[in-house]
Amino acid sequence: MRISVIIPAYNAASTLEECLESVVRQTVRPFEVILVDDGSTDNTRRVAAKFEAKFTLRIVSQANSGLGKARNAGMAAATGDAYAFLDADDVWLPVKLEQGMKGLLKYPKTQWFYTPILEWTPDNEQSTRKRACSQVSSLRSFLSYNPIVPSTIIMRSGFDYAWENDRNLQEDVGAHLRVLSRGDFPKMLPEATLKYRLDFGMTADAEGHVNKVMRAVAKAKELGHISEKEFKLYEVRKAYELARTYKKRGDTEAQKKWKAEALNKAKTTRVPLGLWLRLHVNV
């Protein structure tokens, strides 16, 4: 089984070396590493070039087009049997590809895999914590808990998977919903093998991010991938996430606003017990 690692990068010189070192340390060697330089204006390409002797590395360059197009370009360039995605500011634990390889061999009928993640602040390693994650067994469970992260492993054959190219839409949500609506459910592998960098400077515009997500979900509804009821459930989920985000930041006014929004939207749709409890306890 040959795994192609795909890393989109835009002005990632400050984090890319640590990211690529985590690929070097893998207990299972990748078949190839495809780095997609998405129009960087810093030293991203120079940092990547230092690793050419450490594994088979190909650098694909394109004009700045966004994360979705960069990942799609990486898939088009890859020649392995499976794709493993890694963002240029994140880090893998050494067993990431080994666990993925075992999953691919153990579950040959499953086309894609994900794992729990470790939320990580580089300046404070002690703050690293595992984010709760659950198995996606239905479209509704995805809409309720949305556990899938970009560092998925996807089989190349027999699977129509493409990331969203429209930069006004969140690039992964539409892809996931399209695949899930066909009944192609992923397998959650048990061990957290991705260190997901928390950078509040990058995620300060929480509402802007949620708006991109909801536009992607609205498009999925228009395409018939989800129903109106499922769309309303996701609205509850994203309002809850905003309330939780603002609670973490200590913004009580915004927290109360989005909690009220979530509770109000929950009145018009059937909400799973777990999400209902989170709304009343966590925020």
Buried (B, 14 or more C-beta within 10 A) or exposed (E): BEBBBBBBBBBBBEBBBBBBEBBEEBEBEBBBBBBBBBBBEBBBBEBBEEBEEEBBBBBBEEEBBBBBBBBBBBBEBBEBBBBBBBBBBBBBBBBBBBBBBBBBEEEEEBBBBBBBBBBBBBEEEEEBEEEEBEBBEEBBBBBBBBBBBBBBBBBBEEEEBBBBBBBEBBBBBBBBBBBBBEEBBBBBBEEBBBBBBBEEEEEEEBEEBBBBBBBBBBBBBEEEBBEEEBBBBBBBBBBBBBBBBBBEEEBEEBBBBBBEBBBEBBEEBEBBEEBBEBBEEEB
